[in-house]
């Protein structure tokens, strides 16, 4: 039973890590969608309008990021776009890891260093998620 428990825990952690790396590229569109939706709600627009506009702005942000990553634009646009998508992904990954460590009651500086390294790996995985797969 102990071996089965270890295997299940390892599979759960692997699935969590895969999901974390897969969804990190969408941190910037989600943040922009949340800001747009909150701004509309704060200014008196209704909930359906705020949700629809937030989803549209998030989709447009993701489309613009993908287009800038693959299009033939000036040489400085692609790196700036990738950094714009990588920073929120790294910050979100760092906050997620800090929350997991606090939940596990691990406040050792070594774990914080590991948390920073893991968030860097997540941020570096963003360019591969922005570029569509070759067909």
Secondary structure as UniProt FT lines:
FT   HELIX           2..23
FT   HELIX           24..26
FT   HELIX           27..42
FT   TURN            43..44
FT   HELIX           47..70
FT   HELIX           75..103
FT   TURN            104..105
FT   HELIX           109..124
FT   HELIX           126..130
//
